[in-house]
Structure formats: C-alpha cells, structure tokens
Amino acid sequence: MLYRLDPVKQSHLIFLVLVLCAIIGPLSIDLFTPSLPALTEAFDTTPYMAQWTVSIFMLGFAISMLVVGPVSERFGNCRTLVGGYAIYLIATLAILFTRSIEVMIAARLIQAIAGCFGTALSRAIARDLYKGKNDVRILGMIGASLVVAPMVAPVLGGFLQELWGWQASFIFMLAIGVLTIVVVRLLPDENKGNPDASFADTLNGFSVLFRDRRYMVPALTASLAFAGAFVFVVGAPFVLIGAFELSPKAYGAVFAFVMGAYILSSMNAGRITDKLGRKKATNLSWTIMLAGAAIAFGSALLTDGQLWPGLALGLVVYEAGLGLFLPSCQAKALSHLDQHAGTGSGLIFFLEMIIASGVSFIAGKMVLDNTLPLAGISLTMILLALALSRFQHSDAEPAPEAA
C-alpha cells in the first residue's frame, strides 16, 4: 500500500508539496529568460521567434486553468497532477532534443498546459484537506510562493546559463518535474474523481459555477481587487522610469517593497485570520486596501500626479491588504463546493488573469506621464470590488463593512 502523508501530523510536509506543485508553472515561465539571447543564437532564429517561447507559455497557462478542473473531476486530483507532470516531462525532453524553434514553441505550449495543473489544484487540494481550518493559512502561503517564484526564477536562470548554457534551465525543469511526480504520490487522495462521468458532465461544472453566486461573487471580487494591484506591475515602469526618470535599479527597489508587502501579508494571512476570525480579518483587509488606494489617489490629486512616492506608498499599503484578502476570498469561494472544486480553483485563476489583462490593456491606452491614471484605476477597481461584495448569497457571510 502506498504511503500517504497525514494531513494533521504532517501538515508542514503537505504544505511544501503543494507549494512545489503551485510554483512549477511560474518557475517555468521565467527560468530561462536570461538564456533567450543564447537560445536565439543556438537555433539560428530571430529574437521575435525566441520571445514566443515565453509568450506562448502565458497562453498555455490560461488554457491550463480551464482544462484542469474538468480533468481532475474525472480522474481525481492526484492522478491529474501525476499525468500532467508526466506530459510536462515529455515536453521538456522534446525541447532539449529539438533543433527547430517551431517545435520548441509547440512543446512550450504543451509544457505550460500540463505543468500548470498544480497551480490550480494545489488550492483545491488544500480546500479538500483543510476545509474551514488551515485553508486560509495554506492558500496565503501558496499565494506568496506564486509571487516569489517569478522573482527568483530569472536569477537562478542567469546562474544556470552562465555555468552550463541554455539547456541547463530545462534540465532543472526536468529534475524538478521528476521530484514533483514522486512527492505528489504522497498526498492524501481525497478526490478520486468520477471516471464514469461523460465529457458533458465534466464541462457542466462551469455552468454550475457561473450560476452560483456564493462562488462568483468572491471570485470576481478577488479578481477586481487583484487587477487594482496588477496595473502597477505593467504601468509603473512607464510612469516611474519613463516620466520620473528613475533608474532601473531604483525602480527595482520600489517594486521589491511593493511585492514584499504582499508576500509578508500573504504569509501571515492564516495567523491573522485565526486571531481575528474571518469576518474581522476580511474587514481589516478591505480597510487596508481602501486606505492604500486613497493614499495613491489623494497624493496624485494634490500634486497633479507629480509625487511618485505617494503612488508607491499607496501601492505598498494596498498590496499589504491584498495579501490578507485574496486567500480568505478564495477560500470562501471554494468552501461550499462539494463538487467542481477543481474547476472552481482553476476558474478563479482564469478570471484573475482575464480581468487583470483587460484592465492593463485599458491602462496601456492612457498617457502614463504622471501617477494619476494608475492611482485612479486602482481606486476604481477596489471600489468596484467592494460594491460587488454586497451582492452575497443569503446563506453567505454578511458583506464587509466599509471602512
């Protein structure tokens, strides 16, 4: 009989396995970006084609979030993860042995779709194992790891490139994929799936979720709040470097402070929620996010958008609230789902990506020569999220009090 980790006695080991599952996708996106020039030379291709090996992965990530739920509901969470990482390994091997940039791009798409299964299912498994108990803590730690991984990946990839060349990053992906397949088999298999379910039955989960206000309201609320912070990631370089002429190094320091606030908050979300209770912790997160958006927008209004530290400070505060808010919101969306938890977990990620991308597109159409546009978007997103949170199902917790 295969040994399984005990959810109570070995929760820390389970947490490490879930984090490993969650970060393989984000790591694989950026790990080899320092090798793009070397890859361009090795494949005798253009920088444009080489960059597609990164861009196509983002498309695969989005597809993965829609595919993983129905697959897991038919075959179970653990079998879906093992199968996904097996396909990930095959795609990685194809990358290592091909000399065609087109084949590599296609393999990267497959690598993304299969390798990102764990990013969604780690949340679903945490929900199954720790429903109503440690779910916020584990979801918060997973959220923090998803931010840390893309920040660490290019640094690690740079060392690998200098030591052994562009193939080294993919050999590292191969090794971490093998390790993940081994440790995933140690997870308690709470969801064994329904192999007899038809394709139509598995897709029906999306219809059920879209009609479920208890799911959709917190999922969309989380997505709107996330978009209010994500716009800083895509717009801040144009404002801080382009308009205010900060050096890339100085911008990197500002970015580190902003992301650091989110990471620290996410890592402590469970502890704060356990101490205050979910309702008070949620209200606290709303207060912090609204305060951050108000600081950014207020400073922009008072200075005609000419005080970048006001935007930076506001976003630090906003991210601190967001790190506390997202795990609780995600746990709330999934907590009542006796079925379709895998689909629900993937759909949350997909909604966050789609809404954040749409808001970023709008920001890209603006003239970003001062802080007012970004501050205004962040404030608008959090106010929309707060307004949406009022439309709760009658059985759900009361909407948070505005602070």
ChimeraX attribute file (.defattr): number of C-alpha atoms within 10 A of each C-alpha:
attribute: neighborCount
match mode: 1-to-1
recipient: residues
	/A:1	3
	/A:2	5
	/A:3	9
	/A:4	15
	/A:5	17
	/A:6	15
	/A:7	16
	/A:8	10
	/A:9	9
	/A:10	11
	/A:11	16
	/A:12	14
	/A:13	16
	/A:14	25
	/A:15	20
	/A:16	15
	/A:17	19
	/A:18	26
	/A:19	23
	/A:20	22
	/A:21	28
	/A:22	25
	/A:23	23
	/A:24	23
	/A:25	28
	/A:26	24
	/A:27	21
	/A:28	26
	/A:29	23
	/A:30	22
	/A:31	26
	/A:32	27
	/A:33	23
	/A:34	21
	/A:35	23
	/A:36	17
	/A:37	15
	/A:38	16
	/A:39	22
	/A:40	17
	/A:41	13
	/A:42	12
	/A:43	15
	/A:44	13
	/A:45	14
	/A:46	13
	/A:47	13
	/A:48	9
	/A:49	15
	/A:50	24
	/A:51	16
	/A:52	18
	/A:53	23
	/A:54	21
	/A:55	15
	/A:56	18
	/A:57	26
	/A:58	20
	/A:59	13
	/A:60	20
	/A:61	27
	/A:62	20
	/A:63	18
	/A:64	27
	/A:65	29
	/A:66	24
	/A:67	19
	/A:68	28
	/A:69	29
	/A:70	27
	/A:71	23
	/A:72	27
	/A:73	25
	/A:74	21
	/A:75	19
	/A:76	20
	/A:77	29
	/A:78	24
	/A:79	20
	/A:80	23
	/A:81	27
	/A:82	22
	/A:83	17
	/A:84	23
	/A:85	29
	/A:86	19
	/A:87	19
	/A:88	28
	/A:89	24
	/A:90	15
	/A:91	23
	/A:92	22
	/A:93	16
	/A:94	17
	/A:95	22
	/A:96	17
	/A:97	10
	/A:98	13
	/A:99	13
	/A:100	12
	/A:101	21
	/A:102	14
	/A:103	14
	/A:104	22
	/A:105	21
	/A:106	18
	/A:107	23
	/A:108	28
	/A:109	26
	/A:110	22
	/A:111	29
	/A:112	30
	/A:113	27
	/A:114	29
	/A:115	31
	/A:116	30
	/A:117	33
	/A:118	32
	/A:119	28
	/A:120	26
	/A:121	28
	/A:122	27
	/A:123	31
	/A:124	30
	/A:125	25
	/A:126	22
	/A:127	27
	/A:128	21
	/A:129	22
	/A:130	18
	/A:131	17
	/A:132	13
	/A:133	12
	/A:134	19
	/A:135	25
	/A:136	34
	/A:137	26
	/A:138	30
	/A:139	29
	/A:140	31
	/A:141	25
	/A:142	28
	/A:143	23
	/A:144	23
	/A:145	20
	/A:146	20
	/A:147	17
	/A:148	17
	/A:149	20
	/A:150	18
	/A:151	17
	/A:152	13
	/A:153	20
	/A:154	20
	/A:155	16
	/A:156	16
	/A:157	25
	/A:158	18
	/A:159	14
	/A:160	22
	/A:161	21
	/A:162	12
	/A:163	10
	/A:164	10
	/A:165	16
	/A:166	23
	/A:167	18
	/A:168	19
	/A:169	26
	/A:170	20
	/A:171	17
	/A:172	15
	/A:173	22
	/A:174	20
	/A:175	12
	/A:176	17
	/A:177	23
	/A:178	15
	/A:179	14
	/A:180	21
	/A:181	20
	/A:182	11
	/A:183	19
	/A:184	23
	/A:185	18
	/A:186	17
	/A:187	21
	/A:188	18
	/A:189	18
	/A:190	12
	/A:191	21
	/A:192	15
	/A:193	20
	/A:194	14
	/A:195	12
	/A:196	9
	/A:197	13
	/A:198	11
	/A:199	11
	/A:200	9
	/A:201	13
	/A:202	18
	/A:203	18
	/A:204	14
	/A:205	19
	/A:206	18
	/A:207	9
	/A:208	14
	/A:209	20
	/A:210	14
	/A:211	10
	/A:212	14
	/A:213	17
	/A:214	23
	/A:215	26
	/A:216	20
	/A:217	22
	/A:218	25
	/A:219	26
	/A:220	22
	/A:221	25
	/A:222	27
	/A:223	26
	/A:224	26
	/A:225	30
	/A:226	24
	/A:227	26
	/A:228	31
	/A:229	28
	/A:230	21
	/A:231	24
	/A:232	23
	/A:233	13
	/A:234	17
	/A:235	19
	/A:236	23
	/A:237	19
	/A:238	17
	/A:239	22
	/A:240	24
	/A:241	16
	/A:242	14
	/A:243	16
	/A:244	16
	/A:245	13
	/A:246	15
	/A:247	12
	/A:248	12
	/A:249	10
	/A:250	13
	/A:251	16
	/A:252	13
	/A:253	11
	/A:254	18
	/A:255	18
	/A:256	14
	/A:257	17
	/A:258	23
	/A:259	22
	/A:260	18
	/A:261	19
	/A:262	26
	/A:263	26
	/A:264	17
	/A:265	23
	/A:266	32
	/A:267	23
	/A:268	18
	/A:269	28
	/A:270	26
	/A:271	15
	/A:272	20
	/A:273	22
	/A:274	14
	/A:275	11
	/A:276	13
	/A:277	12
	/A:278	19
	/A:279	16
	/A:280	15
	/A:281	22
	/A:282	24
	/A:283	18
	/A:284	22
	/A:285	26
	/A:286	26
	/A:287	17
	/A:288	22
	/A:289	31
	/A:290	22
	/A:291	19
	/A:292	27
	/A:293	30
	/A:294	21
	/A:295	22
	/A:296	30
	/A:297	25
	/A:298	19
	/A:299	22
	/A:300	24
	/A:301	16
	/A:302	10
	/A:303	14
	/A:304	12
	/A:305	21
	/A:306	18
	/A:307	18
	/A:308	22
	/A:309	15
	/A:310	21
	/A:311	28
	/A:312	23
	/A:313	19
	/A:314	27
	/A:315	31
	/A:316	26
	/A:317	22
	/A:318	32
	/A:319	32
	/A:320	24
	/A:321	29
	/A:322	27
	/A:323	27
	/A:324	31
	/A:325	30
	/A:326	26
	/A:327	29
	/A:328	25
	/A:329	23
	/A:330	27
	/A:331	27
	/A:332	24
	/A:333	25
	/A:334	27
	/A:335	19
	/A:336	15
	/A:337	18
	/A:338	8
	/A:339	15
	/A:340	21
	/A:341	28
	/A:342	32
	/A:343	28
	/A:344	32
	/A:345	27
	/A:346	28
	/A:347	25
	/A:348	24
	/A:349	21
	/A:350	20
	/A:351	19
	/A:352	21
	/A:353	19
	/A:354	15
	/A:355	19
	/A:356	22
	/A:357	16
	/A:358	14
	/A:359	18
	/A:360	21
	/A:361	14
	/A:362	12
	/A:363	18
	/A:364	14
	/A:365	8
	/A:366	11
	/A:367	10
	/A:368	19
	/A:369	16
	/A:370	23
	/A:371	29
	/A:372	24
	/A:373	18
	/A:374	28
	/A:375	30
	/A:376	18
	/A:377	22
	/A:378	32
	/A:379	24
	/A:380	17
	/A:381	22
	/A:382	25
	/A:383	19
	/A:384	16
	/A:385	23
	/A:386	21
	/A:387	13
	/A:388	16
	/A:389	18
	/A:390	14
	/A:391	15
	/A:392	17
	/A:393	14
	/A:394	9
	/A:395	7
	/A:396	13
	/A:397	12
	/A:398	13
	/A:399	17
	/A:400	18
	/A:401	14
	/A:402	11
	/A:403	11
